[in-house]
């Protein structure tokens, strides 16, 4: 992938890809249930 993105966008994309590939992958973290502090995980 050669498009530019922020660190937050890259982290969210990596999580999405991992979750699609393996249903056992989960995301844990502070404020994650509300989409993250900056909303970067909204809709995950």
C-alpha positions as CSV (number, residue, x, y, z in Angstrom):
1,X,0.0,0.0,0.0
2,X,1.5,3.3,-1.0
3,X,-1.1,5.9,0.1
4,X,-0.3,8.3,2.9
5,X,-2.2,8.0,6.1
6,X,-1.9,8.9,9.7
7,X,-0.7,6.6,12.4
8,X,-4.2,6.3,13.8
9,X,-5.6,5.4,10.3
10,X,-2.9,2.8,9.8
11,X,-3.5,1.2,13.2
12,X,-7.3,1.0,12.6
13,X,-6.7,-0.4,9.1
14,X,-4.3,-3.1,10.5
15,X,-6.9,-4.0,13.2
16,X,-9.7,-4.3,10.6
17,X,-7.6,-6.5,8.4
18,X,-6.6,-8.7,11.3
19,X,-10.2,-9.0,12.5
20,X,-11.4,-10.0,9.1
21,X,-8.7,-12.6,8.7
22,X,-9.2,-14.2,12.2
23,X,-12.4,-14.1,14.2
24,X,-10.4,-14.7,17.4
25,X,-8.7,-11.3,17.1
26,X,-10.1,-8.8,19.6
27,X,-9.3,-5.1,20.4
28,X,-9.0,-4.0,24.0
29,X,-8.2,-0.6,25.2
30,X,-9.2,2.5,27.1
31,X,-12.1,4.4,25.3
32,X,-12.1,1.8,22.5
33,X,-15.8,1.1,23.1
34,X,-16.6,4.7,22.2
35,X,-14.4,4.7,19.1
36,X,-11.2,5.7,20.7
37,X,-10.0,9.0,22.1
38,X,-9.9,10.6,18.7
39,X,-12.7,8.5,17.0
40,X,-10.1,6.5,15.0
41,X,-11.8,3.1,15.9
42,X,-15.4,4.2,15.3
43,X,-17.3,1.5,13.5
44,X,-14.7,-1.2,14.2
